[in-house]
Amino acid sequence: MIKNRQAWLAILAGAAGGAVAIGVMEFWAARSAMPVMAVPFATSIVLVLGSPEVEAAQPRALIGGHLLASLVGLVLLHLAGPQPWVAALAVGLAMVAMHVTRTFHPPAGIDPLLIVVNNMPWSFLVLPVAAGALALAMFAYVWHLAVRRFDWPVRWW
C-alpha cells in the first residue's frame, strides 16, 4: 500500500496525463480517419506518463524505438508481404534492433505487427509514427513539468 502523499500525487498526475493523452490520441485518430487501434501509442502513453524515470520511457527509446520498429516492419512487409510469419519475424527483429541501438521501448514492439497485419504504406512511418512519437515526447515534457513538477526526461538522448 502506498502511504506517501507525494507518491500518490505523482501517480494521480501521471494517470490524469495518461487519460488526457489517450483522449487527444483518439481525437486525432478520428479526425484523420485512422482507427485508433492502428495508432501504436496507448501503451507508450502509459509508460511515459506512469513511469517517467525508467530507461524505456526516455525520448531516445520512445522516439527511436517507434521509428526503428516501424521501419523494420515496413521493410519486411515490402520484402515478403503481409503474412503472419512476416509479422512474427518483424517483431523479433525489431526487438533485436532496438536493443542494439539502445532504443528499447517495449510498447514499440506492436508497431511491426500492426504494419504487417494491416499492410500499411510507407507513409505510416511519418504519420502516425514519427509525428505521434514526437508529439507524445513534447506532451510528456510539458505535462511532467507543469502538472507533476517532475523534471522529465532524465536525459534527452
N, C-alpha and C positions, 0 to 999 in steps of 0.2 A: 504494500500500500504506500502510495506517495503521500508524505506528510508535509513536505516543504512547500510553503505557499508560492515561492518563486518558481519552483519546478512545475506546479500546477498552472501558473500563469503562462509559462513558456509552452506547455502542452496545449493549453486552450488557444493561445495566439497562433501556434502552428496549425492547429485544427481549423481555426477560422480562416487562416490564409489558404489552407488546402481547399476549403469549401468555396472561397471566392475564386481561386484559380480554376477549379473544376467548372464553376459557373461560367467564367469567361471562356474557357475552352469549349464548352457546349454551345455557348452563344455564337462563337466564331465558326464552329463546325456547321451549325445550322445555316448561318449566313453564306457559307461557301459551298453548301450542298454536299459536304463530305460527311459521311456517317461518323458520329462521334467514336464509334468502335474502331474506326480506321485511324484515328488520331492517337499516337502511341505515348501520351504523356500522363495519363492518370496516375500510374504508379511512380513516375518521376516526381510528380507534384507531392505525393505523399512522402517520398524520401527526402526531397529537398526542403520541404517545409516542416516535416516532422522530425527529421534527424539531420539538421544542417551541419553538424560538426563532423560527420563521417566522410571518409575519402570519396566514396561513390556519389556524394551529394555536392561535391565541389564543381565549379564551372568546367574545368578540364574534362572531368568524367561525364558530366551532364551533356555538354555540347559535343565533345569529341566522341563519346560513346554512341550517341544517337546518329551522328553523321557517319561514323565508321561502320556501325552495324547495318545501317540502311544501305550504305554503299556496297557492302558485301552481299546483302540480299538482292540488290538491283543487278549487280554483276552476274551472280549465279542464275538469277531469273532469266536474264537475257542470253546467257550461255546455254542453259539447259531446259528452260521452260518452267511453267507453273505446275510442277509435280510435287507430291508430298515428300519424296526423298530429297528434293532440292531444298524445300523449306527446312527440313531437319538438318541437312548439311550446312545450310546458310547460317542457322542459329549457332551450330557448333563452331564454325569458322569465325563467326563474329565474336564469339566469346574469346577465342584464341587471340584474334586481332586486338580486341580491347585490352586484354591482359598485356600483350607485348608492347602496346603503345601507352600503357598506364592511363587508359581512359575507361577502365572497367566501371560500367554503370548497369547493374542488373536489369533495371526496367527497359533498357535499350535492347535487351535480348528478344523482345517481342517484335521489334521492327522488321527483321528479315522474314519472320513468319508472316506478318501482315502483308509485306511486299510480295512475297512469292505466292501465297494463297490467293490474294486479290489481284494478282497480275498488274501491279502498279507501274505507272510510267516513270521515266527518269525524273520528271518534274516533281515527283513526290519527295525527292531529296531536298528540294528547295522549299516547297510548301506542301505539307506542313512541317517537315522535319527540321530544316535549318531555321526557318522563321520561328517555329514553335519552341525549339530549344533555346534560342537567343531570347525570345520573349519571356520564357519561364525563368531564365537566369536573371533578367532585369527585374521581373516581378519579385522574385525571391530576394534580390538585393534590397529593393525598396521596402518590401514587407518586413524583412528582418530588422532593418534599421528603424523604420517608422513605428512599427507595432510591437515587435518583440524587444527592441532595444538591444539586439544581438548583432555583433559585427560579423556579417557574412559577406563573402566567403572567408574561410580560414586562409585560403590562398586562391588567387585567380587562375594561375596556371601551374 
